[in-house]
Amino acid sequence: MTQVSERSTTLSSASAAERGRAAALTAAFLRGALAAGLGLGSLAVLVIAAWISSPYPDSGAGGALHIAAALWLLAHGAELVRPDTLSGVPAPIGVVPLLVVALPVWLVYRSSRDALEPDAGRPQLTALGGLCTVAGGYLLVGAAVVVYARGGPLTTDTLGTALRLPVVPVLSAAAGVWVASGRPLRPLLDRLPGLRSPDAGDAEGAGAAVAAGRRRRAVVVMRSATAGAAVLLGGGLVLVAGSLIWHADAAQESFLQLAAAWSGRVAVLLLSLALLPNAAVWGASYALGPGFALGTSATVTPLAVTGHPALPPFPLLAAVPAEGPGMAVTWAAGAVPLLTGLTIAWFTVRVAAPPYAERDEAWSARETALAAALAGAGCAVLTAALAALAGGPLGTARLVEFGPVWWLTGVAALAWTVGIGVPAALLVRAWRLRERRGTDEQGEADEVGDVTEAGKTDEVSETKEVDKVNEVDEVNDGSGTGGADPDTAKRPWWRRLPWRRGEVAAEKDAPVESGNEDVPPTLDGTEPAEAPYDFLPMDDWHDRDTQEARWAAIKQASGGLMTDFPPAPPTPEPEPGPESGPQPEAKLATKPEPEPKPEPATKPEPETPTKPEPKPETPTKPEPDAKAAD
């Protein structure tokens, strides 16, 4: 009966754990579906608001919702096709607004990160379980949107959309799970050659230290690459803003040409804001040198504008510098890749050779150059990926190619960042180590000087000790330095006082020791000076002769006002005890009494007969005291 009860308890606990895990998986799945719904709903609200405010709507609410679904798929990398054109040829739309892409990325990232935080009474999901459930819920809604968008004014290729749609949710969910797990870099870096962890037996040895150092360098490389890419994109955005200000009249004319009603102008403004990150990538590619394509036969670069650009009326395209080289924007573009390379060098050297670290802690020149080169390569990869996302077709014929060429942009970014970042990192490292090299050389010179001076001090101390052994000090008689040894005259005044005669006499028989071992030598290498203060010994302070000499000196200095030194108190004679019987034991042994001085022998007196006294009683032995026993 007991076995059955225990088994039923175990089964109930297991079933409860399984139910909790199922509930956690369901909650994560719903989080992914909710993220997809929020992104789709946000775009639908904007499209419906534009449709309501439009004075001439072409279709009903169903058409607006289909457009919202198509824009949501475009944000995930799907290529749209507009079948209703003036020429009758379907026109593809492949330029993905990067600002719109940021919305689903952020929603999926937050959902996957929150899914790994366990709720009350539910077990925590694993990283793989959270990734799969969140991405699965998101893709389920995405599949429904693909089916719904097929009958709208903007259609998509079903197969191509099915291949591109999972990229955004899977990568975003993986980023959220990685952050929720504490940002572990070891599983990622262990897959790289040269960064694998050592064996278990060598975990505490040199292999672990080497692997930790390599992981730290990998982190520095990733941070430097990210910082370089951010500076490059920021510089491209600055170029776009400057070009818009330079071509403000053309941008205003195109903006007014596209829409006459305020609702249409608001829609054009929102679309321009959504494409502003794309324009920043184009500006970065322009600053790097390859530029971007404005059609199949036109390319805009800082050095020249080739072909005849096909420029549709749009405010951002009105800012394209079509006049060729020699403009202010052209000359300012060269500063963007220069700042990118310097940023990579700075983020590398701030760890490779910190300003206040020791010289031994700095990386070698080879490690610094390799880290800067890898950071430049990482920046180039990020720039090429963004360039591939920022471009695409905008129609047929000449508008099939629109935007930067990703591989040319990546090669140019690699050349600029490595060509500037590596030399700059080495120069900054050499400059910082040069300052520390002078400090280290000065410290080594000081150490050598200390060793030399220490040798001189030892030699002087040995000579001094030999001289002191051969010298005999004479006692100063208090009448100045005449008749005394020259070394006695050099003594401090408190050592020449009359009551120090006992000390001076004791120094003659005491072994001579060198007293200048701890005194620093002089600059000219001569005998070191004596100690600035000498403590009077306490052994002879209470000596009788010393007290008399001290009292005589004070009396002489007072002009006879002081009395003579008080005579020594008489020594008490010991009291005679009983003639027989044991003496009582002392309770506690404190300080031994001074021995009495023997009295001089005298002539014995004749005995006088007296009356015999009664015999004293034998004293009994007293009981020991409890305190004395303790």
N, C-alpha and C positions, 0 to 999 in steps of 0.2 A: 504493500500500500504506500509506503514511504517513497519507493522508487518511482511509482506512478505520479505521485505529487511533485517530486523534484523534476521529473521529465516534463510534466505539464507546465511548471513554472519556467523552465528553460525555453520551451516552445513558445510560451506567451511572450517572453522577453525578446526572442528572436523575431517574432511576428511584429512586435511593437517597433523594433529597430527597422525592419523592412518597411513598415508603414510610414515611419518618419523619413526614411530615405526617399520613398516614393513621393511623399509630400514635398520634399525639398526639390526633387527633380521637376515636379509639376510647377512649382513656383518659379524655378529658373526658366522653364519653357514659356511660361506666361510672361515673364519679364522680357524675353526676346520678342514675342509677338506684340507686346505693348510698345516696345521701342520702335518697331516697324510702323505700328499704327500712329504713333505720335509724329514721326517724320512725314508720313503720308498726309496726315491731317493738317500739319502746318502748311505744306504746299497747297493743299486743297483750299484752305482758308484764303491764302493770297490770290489764288486763281479765281475763286468765287467772288472775292471783293473786286478784282479787276473786271470781271464779267458784269457784275451788278452796276458798277460805275461807268461802264462803257456806254456811250450814246447809241452805238450801232452794233449790237451783239449779233454775230453771225450764226450762232447756234444757241441751243437752250442750256439748261443746267447740266444735262448729261454730257454735252460736248466739253463743258468746262471741267467736269470731273475726269473725263478721259484725258484731257490735257494735263491735269494735275498728276494722274497716274503715269503718263509718259515722262513728265519732268522728273518724277521720283525714280523711274528706271534710268533716266539719263544721268542722275546723280550717282548711280552705281556703275557707270561706265558703259551702259548700253547705247547703241547707236540707233538714233531715230531716223525715220524716213517720212518725208512729207509728200504724199502722193498727189495732192491737188496743187499743181503749179501752173503758171501761164503757158509754159512750153509743153506741158503734158508729160514731161519726164520726171519721175520721182526724184526728189532732192534729198540727199542724206544730210543729217546734222550730227556731227561727231565731236564738236567742241564741248567738253564737259565743264560747266562752271564749278571751279574748285571751292568756292564759298558754299555752294549748295551741298557739295560732298561732305563738308565738315559737319553738317547736321546729323546724318545717319551715323557717321563715325563716332561722334560724341555720345549719341544715344546708346549705341551698342556697347561702347566702352563702359559707360556707367552701369548698364544692366548687368554685364558680365562681372564687373567688380563687386557690385552689391550682391550678386548671387552667391558668391563665396563667403559672405558674412552670414553665419548661421543665425536663424531666428530662434526665439525661445521655444525649447522643446523639440527642435529639429536638428538632426546631425548635419555636420558641415560637408559640403560636396568636395570631391576631388577637383583638381584643376582640369583634367580631361572631361570629367562629367559636366562641370559648369560650362566649359567651352562648347561642348556638343549640344547641350540642351538650349542654351541661349541662341546659338547660331541656328539650331533647328527650328525654334519658334519664329525667328526672324524670316528664315527662308520659306516657311510655310505661308506667311502673309505675302512674301514676294512672289511666290508662284501664283497666288490668286490675283495679284496685281498684273502679272504678265498676261494672264488669260483675259482679264478685263480690258486691258489697253489695246487689244488687237483690233477692235472695231472702231477706234476713234480716229480723229483727223491726223494724229501722229502715231504711226505704227512702229513696231520693232520686229527684228528678226528673232524668232523664237529660239533657235539653236544658239545663236550668238549671245543672246541675253541670258540663256541658261548657263552658259560658260562664264560670263562676266559677273553675273549677279552675286555669286557666293564670295567673291574676293573681298569686298568691303566688310561684310559682317564677320567673316572668319578672322580676318586680320585684326579688326577692332576688338572682337571678343578675346582673341589671344592676348592683345595688349592689356585689356582689363584684368584678365586672369593673372597675367604676369605681375601686374602692380599689386593685386590683392594678395598674391603669394609672397610679397616682400621684395620684389624686383630681384630675383635670384639670377646671377650672371653665370654661375658655375656650369649649369647644364648646357648653356649656349656656348661658352668659351671652351668647354672640354671637347667640343666637336672640331675645333680648329686645330690644325697641326702646330705642335710646339707648345700648346696650352693645356694639354691633358694633365689630369691630376696624377701624382705619384702613387705607387703601390701602397697598400695598407701598412706594410712593414717600414716604409720610409716616410710615413706621414709626419713624423716629428723630426726628420732629418733635413738635409740640404735640399732635397727634391721638393719638399713642401714650400720652403722659402722661395725657391726659383719659380714654382708654379704661381705662388701668390704675387710675386713681382711681375710676372707676365700678365696676370689678370689685371693688375693695377694699370699696367701700360695699355692694355686693351680698353679699359674704361677711359683713360686719358685720350686715346685715339678717337673713341666714339664721341666724347664731349667736344673735342676740337673739331671734328668733322661736322657735328650739328651746329656749332657756333659759326663755322665758316659758311655753311649753307644759309643760315639765318642772315648773316651779314650780306651775302650775295643777293638774296631775295629782297632784303631791305634796300640795298643800293639800286636794284632794278625798279622798285616801287618809287624811289625818289626820282629816278630818271623819267618815269612815266608822268609823275606829277609835274616835274619841270617842263616836260614837253607839252603837257596839256595847257599849262599857263602860257607857254610860248605860242601855241596855236589855239588860243582861246576863241578867236573869232570863227575859225573853221569848226571847232567842236560845238559851239553854240548854234551855228547854222545847221549842222547835221541833227542836232537834238530837236530843234524846232521843225525840221523837215519830216522827221519820222512820225510825229504825233501832233495834232492840233488841239485836242482836248486835254484837260489837266489829268484825267484818269489815264490816258495813254502815256502822257509824259511821266507820270509816276511809275508806270510799268517799265518804261525805258530806263528810268533812273535805277529801279531795283535790279534790272538785268545788268546794267553797267556796274553796279556794286558787286553783283555775284561774279562778274568776270574780272574784277579788279585783281585778284590773285593771279589769274592767267596773264594779265598784262604785266604783273611784276616778274613772272618767269620769262616773258618775252623780253622785257627790259634787261634782265640778267643775261640772257643769251646774246642780246645786242652788245652789252658791255664786254662780254667775253670774246667777241669777234665774229662767230659764225652768223649772228643775226637770226632772222626768221623769214619765212616765205610768205608772200602775199599773193599766192597763185602759183600756177605750175611754172611760170617763166619769169618770176620777179622775186628778188631777194634784197632785203634791206640789211646792210652792215655799216659799221662806223666808217669804213673807208670808201664805200660806194653804194649806190642803189642801182642794181642791174634790172633790166627788163621794164615792163610796164605794170605796176602793181594794180591789182583789181581791188579797189577799195569800196565796199558797200557803204552806204550812209549810216555811220554809227559814231557816237562821240569818241570812244576809245581809239577807233581807227583813224580819226582825224588828227590824232597826236603823233602819227607816224612821221619821223623826220625824212621826208622824201626829197629834200634839197641836196643831199649828199654830204661829203665831209666838209670840215671847216666851220661847223656850227659850234655854239657853246655846249650843246648837249653831247656832241661828238667828243670834244676835249674832256668834258667831265666824266664821260663813260669810262675812261682809262683808270680813274681812281677807284672804281668799284672792285675789280679783281685785285688791285693792289691792297686795298683794305682787307679783302678776304684772306689773302696770303698772310698778311701781318696778324690777323686775328688768329689764324691757325697756329702761327709761330708763338704768339703770346700764350694761348691756352696750353700749348705743349711745354713751354719753358717754365711757366709758373709752377709746374710740378716737377719737371726735370731738373731745374736749378732754381729753387726758391730763393728769395732775396735774403732771408735770415737763417738759412740752414747751413750746416757745416759743409766743408768742401767734400768730405768723403761721402756725403749723402747725395750729391748731384749725380745725375746719369752721365754716362760717357758720351762722347761726341757721336759715336756710331748709334747708340740707342736713341739719342735725341733726334738725329737726322732720320732714323727709321720711323720713329713715332710721328714726326711731322709729315713724312712722305705718305704713311698709311692714312693719316688724317686727311691729307689732300685727296687721296684716292677715294676715301669715304664721302667727302664733299662732292666729288665728281659724280659718284654713283647716285647720290640723292638729287643732284641737279639734273642728271640725265633722266631719272624717273619722273621728276616733275615736268620736265620738258615734253616727255611722251604723253603725259596726261593733259597738258595745257593746250595741245594742238589737236588738229583733226580737220575733217572736211566741213565746209559750210554750204555746199551746193554741188553743182555739176560743172563740167568743163574746167575752167581756170580756177574755180574755188575748191577743187578737190584737195589740194595741198594748201594748208593754212596753218601757220605757226612755226616754231623752231624745229629743226631736225635734231632728234634726241641724241644720236650718237656723236654728231659734230659738237653739240653743246657739252657733252660729257668729256670728250677729248680736250676741248679748249679749257674746261674747268680743271682738268688734271694738270695740264701744262702750266696754267697760271698759279695754281695753289702749290704745286710741288716746286716750281721754279722760284717762287718768292718765299714760300713758307719754310723750306729747308734752310736756305742761306740765312734768313732772318733769325730762325731759331738758333742756329749755330753762333751767329754774331752776338745775340743777347746772352747766350750761355757763356761765351768767351768773355764778354764784358763783366758779367757778374762774378765769374771765377777769377778774373784779373784783380778785382778789388780784394777778394779773399786771399789771393796768392800773396799780395803784398803784406796782408795781415799775418798770414802763416809764416812768411819769411822773417818778419819782425819778431814773431813769437819764438821761432827757432833761434834767432840771434840772441834774444833775451835769455833763452835756456842755456845756450853756450856760455854767455857771460856769467850767468849764475853759477855754472859749474866751475869756471875759471876762478871766480871770486871765492867760491867755497874752498878750492884748493889752496889759494893764498891764505885764507883764514886758518886752515888747518896747519900750514907751515908756521904762521905767526904764533898760533896757540902752542905748538910744540916748542918753539924757541922760548916763548914766555915761561913755559913750565920748567924748562931746564934752568933758566936764569933764576927763577924763584927758588928752586931747590938749592942752588949755590949761595943764595943771599941769606944774611942773618939780620933780622929786624931788631932795632934797638928801641927802647921805650922812651917816649918823649917826656921830658921833665916839666912841661907846662910853660917854659920860658921861651916860646917861639920855636924855631927850627934849628937853632944852633946846637951843635953837638949831637944831632940826630942823623940817622941815615937819610940820604936824599929821597928814597922811596917813602920814608915815613912822613916827610913834609908834604908829599903828594896825596896823602890820605885825606879823606873828608874830615871836616871839623869835628863831627861827632865821634870819629874814631881816635881823635887826638886828645879827648878829654881825660883828666887825671884818673877818673874811676874806670877807664878802659885798660888800666895796666894789666889786670888779670887776663883780659882777652888777648892783649898783645903778647903777653908772656906765654899764653897757651898756644898762640899761633906758631911759636918757635918750634915746639915739639910736635905739632900736628902735621900730618902729611899734606904737602902742598898740592892743590888741584887747580887746574886751569879754570878760571871763572869767566872766560870770554868765548865759550863755544857757541852760545846763543846770541852773542852781540855781533851785529853786522860789521864787516870791515869798512874802513874808510876808502875813499876813492883813490888815494895815492898808494894803497897797499901797505900802509904803516900799521903800527900796533893799534888794535881796536880800543876804543874808549871803554872805561869801566862802566859798570851799571849805574844808572842815574840815581838810584836810591838803594840803601843797604838797611835791612831790618836788623835791629839789635837782638842778639841772642838772649833768650829768656833763661838759659841755664844759670848764668852768673849774675842775674839781676838781684837775687836774694842772698848772694854770698856776703858774709860778714865784712870781709876786707873791701869788697866793692862798695858796699853801703857806706863804710867809713870814708873811703876816698871820695865818694859822691857828696857826702855831707860836708866834708872839708872844703871841697870846691865851692859849694853853695855858701858856706860861711865866709869864705874869703871874698866871694863876689858881693856879699851883702855888707861888707865893711865892718864886721864884728858884731852885727846885730843878732846873728843867729847864735844860739847856745851850742855847747859841745854836743857831740853825738852821744845819745843816751847809752849808759853802760849796758852790757848784756845782763839780762835777768839771771839771778842765781839759780843754779840747777837744783831742783827739788830732790831731797834725799828720800829714798824709799822707806816706807814705814815698816818696822819689824813685824812679822806675822807670828803666829803661835809657834812654840818650839816643836811641837809634834802634831801629828794629825795631817791628813791630806788636805791640800789647798783646794778651795772651790774652783771649778772650771769657769772660764769666761763664757759669757753668754754668746757674744759675737766677736769675732776677730776683726778689728777695724784697722788701726794703724799701729805699728809696733812702737813701743815707748823707747825713748833714747836710753842707751845704757848709761848708768851713773858712773861718774869719774871716781877712781879709787882715792880714798883719803890717805894722807901721809901717816906713816907709822909713828905712834907715840908710846911712851912708857906706860906699861900697865900699872894701875893703882891697886893697893892691897885690898883684899876683900874684907868687908865688915860683916861680922856675924849678925844675922837677922833672924827673925822668927820665921820658921818654915811656913810657907804658904800652902794652902790646900791644893791637892793635885787637881789640875783642871780636868774637866770631863772631856772624854773623847768625843770630838764633834762628829755628828752623823753626816753621812754624805747627802747633800741636798738633792732633791729630785730635779732632773733636768727640765728646764723651761720648755714649754711647747713651742714658743717662737724660735728658741735656739735650735731645737730639733728640726724645725722646718728649715 
